Amino acid sequence: MRNVKPYRFFFHFLFYLFAFSLPILAQELVPNGNFEDFLHKPFKWNTSGQDFNGIFYHWTSPTQASPDAYGRGIDVPSFWKKQGFGFITPIQGSGFAGITLFGCKNGKPHCREYLQVQMTEPLVPGQQYELSFWTSPLPKGLRINNIGAAFSYDSIQSPFDQKLDLIPQINIKKIVNTAPNKWAKAKLLFQAKAREKYLIIGNFYKDEETRVKKDPIYTKLKYAYYYFDDIQLKKIPPIIEYVDTTNVFLERTYEINDRVILENVYFDFDESTLLSKSYLTLAHLLELLHEHPNLIIELVGHTDSDGSSFYNQRLSKRRARTVYRYLLDQGIETSRLSYKGEGESQAISSNETEEGRALNRRVEFRIVNQ
């Protein structure tokens, strides 16, 4: 019997290793994150965002500025080779990408370049995620911070080559620096707040908002350029499975002054901080505003009758403002939004029971203009 136990242990070890590795593999949300799958391999570099869009499967440029593709069959022009472009070994395989992230004030063409990819499933509101990637600065270039990621509900296709007007969901605040042609791995954690479908990587800040460092030996250029490889996005347990839920806000018609309760939007007791389970409903409201770009709404907060009328008025306004801030952070224009609090004055149920008080603690949106 003693001779059997080690094999049994080894069998169980393999079983658990296999069983627990399957969910992790299934969570990968960035297709072709290692830039190994090519649509075709050009002999020369591309010069516009449209050129880049035809190189890698899944990856595009959201602007007319052109990211650079590297790999077997791609020839870096001699001028750029002299600047040191392309002399780095990829993390795995042969493909990787490079983008300019800083240098507009010095007049560099395409001073902001971005990498965009449609994820294999939309983000799940309330889910925790980890975005990781390997990056390395061009040895002769500047070193910067503000390398981050933004998410979008729609694919971005800007006809310009300038900085994107997006707020990054996650951002590296420290200057990213490595030894020449060496990679550093970034891991960024965040909680999804909307059902965005696209991931965009780059620098979303102006030059004057970005910290800069020169390498005393290597830096010769007036811009920052970074390579990227092995980009991964995974859910962090506990896992919330993606379900394509019906958006009830999109199924109805609206008239001026209609009021709609935001069901399942929750706050901590006596607080105006949103609980994570609120984000799915808010994501549906966000999609309504995306689908109807002329819709203008007012957010209205309400409370039950516990506490003074003055306090409840202020609390209801803070809760409405929290939803207002959420929509602004997701890119909705201020001209389409307003908010106010009505305290306990507009009860829809009895305040004599806990069930009734729970119904009275709510946020609504009112149609101001269609």
Kinemage of the C-alpha trace (Angstrom):
@kinemage 1
@onewidth
@group {chain A} dominant
@subgroup {mainchain}
@vectorlist {calphas} color= white
{ca met a 1} P 0.000 0.000 0.000
{ca arg a 2} L 2.835 2.378 0.633
{ca asn a 3} L 3.825 2.198 -3.010
{ca val a 4} L 0.349 3.240 -4.182
{ca lys a 5} L -0.086 6.403 -2.198
{ca pro a 6} L 2.501 8.531 -4.026
{ca tyr a 7} L 0.813 7.733 -7.362
{ca arg a 8} L -2.580 8.503 -5.902
{ca phe a 9} L -1.262 11.809 -4.602
{ca phe a 10} L 0.282 12.567 -7.983
{ca phe a 11} L -3.007 11.751 -9.737
{ca his a 12} L -4.958 14.045 -7.419
{ca phe a 13} L -2.366 16.782 -7.879
{ca leu a 14} L -2.738 16.599 -11.673
{ca phe a 15} L -6.517 16.574 -11.370
{ca tyr a 16} L -6.623 19.710 -9.229
{ca leu a 17} L -4.027 21.456 -11.361
{ca phe a 18} L -6.077 20.717 -14.477
{ca ala a 19} L -9.417 21.516 -12.865
{ca phe a 20} L -8.339 24.835 -11.443
{ca ser a 21} L -6.474 25.944 -14.551
{ca leu a 22} L -9.529 25.659 -16.820
{ca pro a 23} L -11.467 28.665 -15.421
{ca ile a 24} L -8.337 30.814 -15.539
{ca leu a 25} L -7.787 30.002 -19.218
{ca ala a 26} L -11.448 30.696 -19.981
{ca gln a 27} L -11.240 34.178 -18.484
{ca glu a 28} L -8.789 35.601 -21.047
{ca leu a 29} L -10.629 38.456 -22.745
{ca val a 30} L -8.051 39.954 -25.141
{ca pro a 31} L -7.836 38.110 -28.477
{ca asn a 32} L -4.379 37.954 -30.076
{ca gly a 33} L -2.863 39.671 -27.054
{ca asn a 34} L 0.605 38.430 -28.042
{ca phe a 35} L 0.353 39.875 -31.603
{ca glu a 36} L 1.154 36.545 -33.246
{ca asp a 37} L -1.852 36.295 -35.615
{ca phe a 38} L -1.340 38.419 -38.716
{ca leu a 39} L -3.832 39.325 -41.403
{ca his a 40} L -0.774 39.855 -43.590
{ca lys a 41} L 2.832 40.784 -43.063
{ca pro a 42} L 3.923 43.905 -44.923
{ca phe a 43} L 7.483 44.431 -46.069
{ca lys a 44} L 7.534 48.015 -44.832
{ca trp a 45} L 6.122 49.970 -41.949
{ca asn a 46} L 2.646 51.451 -42.147
{ca thr a 47} L 2.160 55.219 -42.213
{ca ser a 48} L -1.458 55.644 -41.102
{ca gly a 49} L -3.950 54.113 -38.719
{ca gln a 50} L -5.765 52.539 -41.659
{ca asp a 51} L -2.566 50.755 -42.698
{ca phe a 52} L -2.136 49.297 -39.211
{ca asn a 53} L -5.714 48.000 -39.216
{ca gly a 54} L -4.819 45.471 -41.887
{ca ile a 55} L -1.857 43.861 -40.117
{ca phe a 56} L -2.942 42.094 -36.903
{ca tyr a 57} L -6.119 40.154 -36.341
{ca his a 58} L -8.432 42.006 -33.904
{ca trp a 59} L -6.145 45.027 -33.315
{ca thr a 60} L -6.846 48.449 -34.811
{ca ser a 61} L -5.796 52.061 -34.433
{ca pro a 62} L -8.666 54.215 -33.100
{ca thr a 63} L -7.147 57.319 -34.743
{ca gln a 64} L -5.251 58.177 -37.920
{ca ala a 65} L -1.975 57.977 -35.994
{ca ser a 66} L -0.201 54.743 -36.799
{ca pro a 67} L 0.992 52.163 -34.259
{ca asp a 68} L 3.904 50.051 -35.471
{ca ala a 69} L 3.875 46.301 -36.034
{ca tyr a 70} L 6.908 44.085 -35.541
{ca gly a 71} L 7.499 40.457 -36.455
{ca arg a 72} L 8.877 38.124 -39.090
{ca gly a 73} L 8.432 39.607 -42.568
{ca ile a 74} L 8.143 43.218 -41.330
{ca asp a 75} L 11.047 45.428 -42.389
{ca val a 76} L 11.798 48.484 -40.236
{ca pro a 77} L 12.947 51.372 -42.504
{ca ser a 78} L 16.647 52.210 -42.241
{ca phe a 79} L 15.994 55.704 -40.841
{ca trp a 80} L 14.095 54.251 -37.898
{ca lys a 81} L 16.573 51.417 -37.435
{ca lys a 82} L 19.239 54.062 -36.820
{ca gln a 83} L 17.050 55.390 -34.008
{ca gly a 84} L 17.027 51.937 -32.434
{ca phe a 85} L 13.520 50.806 -33.401
{ca gly a 86} L 12.805 47.092 -33.398
{ca phe a 87} L 15.932 45.756 -31.674
{ca ile a 88} L 14.099 44.110 -28.799
{ca thr a 89} L 13.325 40.433 -28.382
{ca pro a 90} L 9.570 39.811 -27.961
{ca ile a 91} L 8.253 38.132 -24.843
{ca gln a 92} L 7.217 35.134 -26.913
{ca gly a 93} L 6.902 34.326 -30.598
{ca ser a 94} L 7.879 37.077 -33.032
{ca gly a 95} L 5.101 39.684 -33.021
{ca phe a 96} L 4.671 42.786 -30.878
{ca ala a 97} L 3.575 46.412 -31.294
{ca gly a 98} L 4.915 49.892 -30.558
{ca ile a 99} L 3.289 53.296 -30.049
{ca thr a 100} L 4.353 56.899 -29.460
{ca leu a 101} L 2.979 58.197 -26.163
{ca phe a 102} L 4.525 61.646 -25.654
{ca gly a 103} L 6.076 64.485 -27.660
{ca cys a 104} L 3.312 66.727 -29.023
{ca lys a 105} L 4.886 69.909 -27.661
{ca asn a 106} L 8.011 69.199 -29.678
{ca gly a 107} L 6.014 68.857 -32.874
{ca lys a 108} L 6.409 65.146 -33.482
{ca pro a 109} L 3.889 63.779 -36.026
{ca his a 110} L 1.620 61.119 -34.543
{ca cys a 111} L 2.632 62.050 -31.006
{ca arg a 112} L -0.287 60.041 -29.551
{ca glu a 113} L -0.834 56.522 -30.819
{ca tyr a 114} L -3.186 53.908 -29.386
{ca leu a 115} L -3.896 50.190 -29.573
{ca gln a 116} L -7.571 49.178 -29.727
{ca val a 117} L -9.111 45.697 -29.497
{ca gln a 118} L -12.632 44.328 -29.152
{ca met a 119} L -12.765 42.040 -26.133
{ca thr a 120} L -14.163 38.523 -26.395
{ca glu a 121} L -17.044 39.575 -24.129
{ca pro a 122} L -18.174 42.942 -22.726
{ca leu a 123} L -17.066 43.934 -19.251
{ca val a 124} L -19.409 42.771 -16.501
{ca pro a 125} L -20.459 45.678 -14.247
{ca gly a 126} L -19.298 45.055 -10.668
{ca gln a 127} L -16.662 42.465 -11.689
{ca gln a 128} L -13.033 42.883 -10.599
{ca tyr a 129} L -10.445 42.558 -13.399
{ca glu a 130} L -6.690 42.409 -13.863
{ca leu a 131} L -5.142 43.937 -16.963
{ca ser a 132} L -1.516 42.935 -17.516
{ca phe a 133} L 0.978 43.619 -20.282
{ca trp a 134} L 4.700 43.738 -20.947
{ca thr a 135} L 6.137 47.078 -22.004
{ca ser a 136} L 9.533 48.623 -22.702
{ca pro a 137} L 10.645 52.140 -23.658
{ca leu a 138} L 12.631 52.766 -26.811
{ca pro a 139} L 16.208 53.164 -25.450
{ca lys a 140} L 16.779 56.539 -27.135
{ca gly a 141} L 13.325 57.837 -26.157
{ca leu a 142} L 11.995 59.583 -23.078
{ca arg a 143} L 10.518 57.696 -20.134
{ca ile a 144} L 7.045 58.677 -18.948
{ca asn a 145} L 4.147 57.765 -16.681
{ca asn a 146} L 0.434 57.857 -17.627
{ca ile a 147} L 0.505 54.619 -19.591
{ca gly a 148} L -3.044 53.423 -19.130
{ca ala a 149} L -6.173 51.835 -20.507
{ca ala a 150} L -9.626 53.155 -21.321
{ca phe a 151} L -12.735 51.216 -22.286
{ca ser a 152} L -15.428 52.134 -24.789
{ca tyr a 153} L -18.927 50.920 -25.587
{ca asp a 154} L -18.376 51.583 -29.296
{ca ser a 155} L -15.361 51.170 -31.534
{ca ile a 156} L -13.505 54.481 -31.852
{ca gln a 157} L -12.673 55.586 -35.386
{ca ser a 158} L -11.373 59.129 -35.188
{ca pro a 159} L -10.428 60.870 -38.463
{ca phe a 160} L -7.645 62.747 -36.616
{ca asp a 161} L -4.284 61.720 -35.164
{ca gln a 162} L -4.561 63.656 -31.903
{ca lys a 163} L -5.007 62.627 -28.261
{ca leu a 164} L -8.214 60.764 -27.537
{ca asp a 165} L -10.602 62.551 -25.202
{ca leu a 166} L -11.144 59.539 -22.931
{ca ile a 167} L -10.693 59.053 -19.200
{ca pro a 168} L -8.526 55.987 -18.522
{ca gln a 169} L -10.105 53.413 -16.237
{ca ile a 170} L -6.624 52.460 -15.021
{ca asn a 171} L -3.343 54.324 -15.300
{ca ile a 172} L 0.316 53.899 -14.299
{ca lys a 173} L 1.263 56.881 -12.153
{ca lys a 174} L 4.977 56.030 -11.877
{ca ile a 175} L 7.434 56.593 -14.708
{ca val a 176} L 7.955 53.310 -16.557
{ca asn a 177} L 11.671 52.665 -17.083
{ca thr a 178} L 13.735 49.575 -17.857
{ca ala a 179} L 17.261 48.720 -18.928
{ca pro a 180} L 17.739 49.070 -22.707
{ca asn a 181} L 15.642 46.546 -24.628
{ca lys a 182} L 14.361 44.873 -21.463
{ca trp a 183} L 10.701 44.345 -20.651
{ca ala a 184} L 8.726 45.263 -17.523
{ca lys a 185} L 5.380 43.706 -16.643
{ca ala a 186} L 2.492 45.933 -15.579
{ca lys a 187} L -0.483 44.610 -13.594
{ca leu a 188} L -3.449 46.935 -13.122
{ca leu a 189} L -6.589 46.120 -11.126
{ca phe a 190} L -9.997 47.725 -11.576
{ca gln a 191} L -13.710 47.169 -11.127
{ca ala a 192} L -15.907 47.395 -14.230
{ca lys a 193} L -18.687 49.961 -14.067
{ca ala a 194} L -20.252 49.567 -17.524
{ca arg a 195} L -20.605 46.987 -20.282
{ca glu a 196} L -17.869 48.355 -22.522
{ca lys a 197} L -16.743 46.224 -25.443
{ca tyr a 198} L -13.436 47.802 -26.502
{ca leu a 199} L -10.077 48.169 -24.763
{ca ile a 200} L -7.781 51.067 -25.754
{ca ile a 201} L -4.183 51.331 -24.507
{ca gly a 202} L -2.116 54.517 -24.612
{ca asn a 203} L -1.548 57.884 -22.931
{ca phe a 204} L -4.796 59.835 -22.466
{ca tyr a 205} L -3.172 62.889 -20.865
{ca lys a 206} L -1.602 66.016 -22.320
{ca asp a 207} L 2.171 66.428 -22.400
{ca glu a 208} L 2.058 68.959 -19.565
{ca glu a 209} L 0.096 66.494 -17.434
{ca thr a 210} L 2.627 63.700 -17.994
{ca arg a 211} L 5.807 63.199 -15.992
{ca val a 212} L 8.983 62.781 -18.044
{ca lys a 213} L 12.454 61.407 -17.382
{ca lys a 214} L 15.577 61.250 -19.516
{ca asp a 215} L 18.040 58.389 -19.353
{ca pro a 216} L 21.395 60.180 -18.839
{ca ile a 217} L 23.189 57.789 -21.209
{ca tyr a 218} L 20.696 56.665 -23.841
{ca thr a 219} L 18.041 59.368 -24.326
{ca lys a 220} L 18.583 61.251 -27.600
{ca leu a 221} L 14.996 61.810 -28.782
{ca lys a 222} L 12.341 64.293 -27.680
{ca tyr a 223} L 9.448 61.875 -27.540
{ca ala a 224} L 8.429 58.703 -25.689
{ca tyr a 225} L 7.889 55.446 -27.547
{ca tyr a 226} L 7.017 52.108 -25.921
{ca tyr a 227} L 6.746 48.512 -27.091
{ca phe a 228} L 3.844 46.278 -25.945
{ca asp a 229} L 3.471 42.508 -25.873
{ca asp a 230} L 1.411 39.757 -24.215
{ca ile a 231} L -1.592 41.908 -23.251
{ca gln a 232} L -4.052 39.993 -21.047
{ca leu a 233} L -7.330 40.830 -19.328
{ca lys a 234} L -8.777 38.396 -16.781
{ca lys a 235} L -11.537 38.315 -14.201
{ca ile a 236} L -10.530 38.123 -10.553
{ca pro a 237} L -12.607 35.721 -8.412
{ca pro a 238} L -15.349 35.770 -7.355
{ca ile a 239} L -16.378 35.456 -10.999
{ca ile a 240} L -19.549 37.147 -12.247
{ca glu a 241} L -20.538 35.393 -15.459
{ca tyr a 242} L -21.483 37.578 -18.393
{ca val a 243} L -25.198 37.390 -19.174
{ca asp a 244} L -26.690 39.350 -22.058
{ca thr a 245} L -29.535 40.718 -19.956
{ca thr a 246} L -32.463 42.569 -21.461
{ca asn a 247} L -32.177 46.328 -21.176
{ca val a 248} L -35.644 47.362 -20.042
{ca phe a 249} L -34.840 51.028 -20.620
{ca leu a 250} L -34.425 50.381 -24.354
{ca glu a 251} L -37.727 48.524 -24.660
{ca arg a 252} L -40.034 51.407 -23.882
{ca thr a 253} L -40.886 54.807 -25.326
{ca tyr a 254} L -40.585 58.046 -23.402
{ca glu a 255} L -42.455 61.300 -23.093
{ca ile a 256} L -41.304 64.589 -21.608
{ca asn a 257} L -41.440 64.513 -17.770
{ca asp a 258} L -41.684 60.709 -17.602
{ca arg a 259} L -40.004 59.412 -14.451
{ca val a 260} L -38.292 56.026 -14.387
{ca ile a 261} L -37.042 54.361 -11.211
{ca leu a 262} L -33.520 52.952 -11.357
{ca glu a 263} L -34.319 49.537 -9.917
{ca asn a 264} L -31.503 47.696 -8.114
{ca val a 265} L -29.351 50.765 -7.536
{ca tyr a 266} L -28.077 50.416 -3.993
{ca phe a 267} L -26.204 52.561 -1.497
{ca asp a 268} L -24.695 51.804 1.887
{ca phe a 269} L -27.039 52.733 4.730
{ca asp a 270} L -26.967 56.473 5.307
{ca glu a 271} L -24.322 56.816 2.579
{ca ser a 272} L -24.108 57.992 -1.015
{ca thr a 273} L -21.508 55.433 -2.141
{ca leu a 274} L -22.731 53.011 -4.798
{ca leu a 275} L -22.616 49.286 -4.089
{ca ser a 276} L -21.082 47.162 -6.849
{ca lys a 277} L -24.368 45.378 -7.626
{ca ser a 278} L -25.755 48.736 -8.811
{ca tyr a 279} L -23.557 48.927 -11.879
{ca leu a 280} L -25.587 46.657 -14.162
{ca thr a 281} L -28.647 48.932 -13.915
{ca leu a 282} L -26.459 52.000 -14.410
{ca ala a 283} L -24.829 50.332 -17.421
{ca his a 284} L -28.300 49.908 -18.931
{ca leu a 285} L -29.018 53.603 -18.368
{ca leu a 286} L -25.683 54.432 -19.986
{ca glu a 287} L -26.605 52.327 -23.031
{ca leu a 288} L -29.923 54.162 -23.295
{ca leu a 289} L -28.050 57.468 -23.451
{ca his a 290} L -25.644 56.050 -26.041
{ca glu a 291} L -28.505 54.794 -28.218
{ca his a 292} L -30.398 58.104 -27.983
{ca pro a 293} L -27.773 60.877 -28.213
{ca asn a 294} L -30.379 63.671 -28.034
{ca leu a 295} L -31.926 62.425 -24.795
{ca ile a 296} L -31.557 64.796 -21.830
{ca ile a 297} L -32.340 63.564 -18.319
{ca glu a 298} L -32.520 64.813 -14.760
{ca leu a 299} L -31.499 62.463 -11.922
{ca val a 300} L -33.682 62.708 -8.827
{ca gly a 301} L -32.797 61.238 -5.439
{ca his a 302} L -35.293 60.213 -2.730
{ca thr a 303} L -35.120 58.929 0.843
{ca asp a 304} L -37.453 57.443 3.422
{ca ser a 305} L -38.695 59.487 6.391
{ca asp a 306} L -36.014 58.416 8.903
{ca gly a 307} L -34.028 61.446 10.015
{ca ser a 308} L -34.769 65.131 9.632
{ca ser a 309} L -36.221 66.594 6.453
{ca phe a 310} L -33.144 68.805 6.043
{ca tyr a 311} L -30.755 65.844 6.333
{ca asn a 312} L -32.804 63.674 3.971
{ca gln a 313} L -32.867 66.441 1.390
{ca arg a 314} L -29.068 66.626 1.387
{ca leu a 315} L -28.655 62.824 1.375
{ca ser a 316} L -31.015 62.400 -1.586
{ca lys a 317} L -29.129 65.057 -3.533
{ca arg a 318} L -25.776 63.373 -2.815
{ca arg a 319} L -27.128 60.056 -4.080
{ca ala a 320} L -28.429 61.626 -7.284
{ca arg a 321} L -25.072 63.343 -7.717
{ca thr a 322} L -23.289 59.970 -7.381
{ca val a 323} L -25.232 58.611 -10.375
{ca tyr a 324} L -24.611 61.888 -12.214
{ca arg a 325} L -20.851 61.537 -11.619
{ca tyr a 326} L -20.933 57.939 -12.826
{ca leu a 327} L -22.478 58.973 -16.154
{ca leu a 328} L -20.012 61.841 -16.570
{ca asp a 329} L -17.093 59.494 -15.911
{ca gln a 330} L -18.410 57.192 -18.637
{ca gly a 331} L -18.308 60.009 -21.192
{ca ile a 332} L -21.849 61.469 -21.177
{ca glu a 333} L -21.788 65.244 -21.779
{ca thr a 334} L -22.723 67.576 -18.918
{ca ser a 335} L -25.256 69.308 -21.212
{ca arg a 336} L -27.374 66.137 -21.154
{ca leu a 337} L -27.467 65.681 -17.380
{ca ser a 338} L -28.646 67.413 -14.226
{ca tyr a 339} L -29.540 66.238 -10.736
{ca lys a 340} L -31.466 67.199 -7.618
{ca gly a 341} L -32.711 65.707 -4.368
{ca glu a 342} L -36.327 65.615 -3.191
{ca gly a 343} L -35.678 64.044 0.203
{ca glu a 344} L -38.667 62.293 1.729
{ca ser a 345} L -41.295 64.461 0.039
{ca gln a 346} L -42.212 62.103 -2.826
{ca ala a 347} L -42.871 58.788 -1.102
{ca ile a 348} L -44.230 55.972 -3.286
{ca ser a 349} L -44.942 53.622 -0.375
{ca ser a 350} L -45.655 53.698 3.347
{ca asn a 351} L -42.819 54.647 5.663
{ca glu a 352} L -44.432 52.534 8.410
{ca thr a 353} L -42.790 49.284 7.196
{ca glu a 354} L -39.226 48.373 6.261
{ca glu a 355} L -40.420 47.193 2.845
{ca gly a 356} L -42.070 50.529 2.193
{ca arg a 357} L -39.082 52.527 3.378
{ca ala a 358} L -36.826 50.492 1.078
{ca leu a 359} L -39.012 51.426 -1.900
{ca asn a 360} L -38.845 55.097 -0.956
{ca arg a 361} L -35.023 55.051 -0.910
{ca arg a 362} L -34.473 55.358 -4.647
{ca val a 363} L -33.008 57.308 -7.558
{ca glu a 364} L -35.082 58.091 -10.649
{ca phe a 365} L -34.371 59.749 -13.944
{ca arg a 366} L -36.786 62.247 -15.477
{ca ile a 367} L -36.997 62.874 -19.230
{ca val a 368} L -36.199 66.560 -19.815
{ca asn a 369} L -35.910 66.514 -23.602
{ca gln a 370} L -35.939 63.870 -26.322
